[in-house]
Amino acid sequence: MSNEDRNLREQDGMSVDIVPIPKDGELRRFFERLRATGTLKVNDGGHEYVIKISSSQMTNEARDFLARGGPIPE
């Protein structure tokens, strides 16, 4: 299998497991804040990380765009 044929999650080393978020608590508040901003910078004991969130579903608008093909109209 070529790299082009591989799942993007495999290429990025992302897990395919889905971890449920509890209905309340610190983790829930963290994800609510992350969803609101789209990106958070986190400091963990001197290590700094940038956390970005994106939907795992394709929007209907994106699906229509991909199905249409051809050049982008100006």
C-alpha positions in Angstrom: 0.0 0.0 0.0 1.4 3.4 -1.0 1.5 6.4 1.4 -1.2 8.0 -0.7 -3.5 5.1 -0.1 -3.0 5.1 3.7 -5.6 6.5 6.1 -4.7 10.1 7.1 -5.0 9.1 10.8 -2.3 6.4 10.2 0.0 8.9 8.5 -0.4 11.4 11.4 -0.1 8.7 14.0 -3.6 9.5 15.3 -5.6 7.0 17.1 -8.7 5.6 15.5 -10.2 5.0 18.9 -13.0 7.3 20.0 -12.7 8.4 23.6 -16.0 9.6 25.1 -15.9 12.8 27.1 -17.8 12.8 30.4 -20.9 15.0 30.7 -19.3 17.3 33.3 -15.9 17.9 34.9 -12.6 19.4 33.9 -12.3 17.5 30.6 -15.7 18.6 29.5 -14.9 22.3 30.3 -11.5 21.9 28.4 -13.2 20.7 25.3 -16.0 23.3 25.5 -13.3 26.0 25.6 -11.3 24.3 22.8 -14.4 24.2 20.6 -15.1 27.8 21.2 -11.6 29.0 20.2 -10.5 26.2 17.8 -7.0 26.3 19.2 -5.5 26.3 22.7 -1.9 26.6 23.9 -1.3 24.3 26.9 1.7 24.5 29.3 2.5 21.2 31.1 5.4 21.4 33.4 7.6 23.4 31.0 6.4 21.7 27.8 4.2 23.8 25.6 1.6 22.3 23.3 -0.7 23.7 20.7 -4.0 21.9 20.7 -6.3 22.3 17.6 -9.7 20.8 17.1 -11.5 19.9 13.9 -14.6 17.9 13.1 -14.1 14.3 11.9 -17.1 14.7 9.6 -17.1 16.4 6.2 -19.6 19.2 5.8 -22.2 19.0 3.1 -20.6 22.1 1.5 -17.2 20.3 1.3 -18.8 17.1 0.0 -20.6 19.1 -2.8 -17.4 20.9 -3.6 -15.5 17.6 -4.0 -18.3 15.9 -6.0 -18.5 18.9 -8.4 -14.8 18.6 -9.5 -13.3 20.9 -12.1 -11.9 24.4 -11.6 -13.2 26.7 -8.9 -15.6 29.3 -10.4 -14.5 32.9 -10.1 
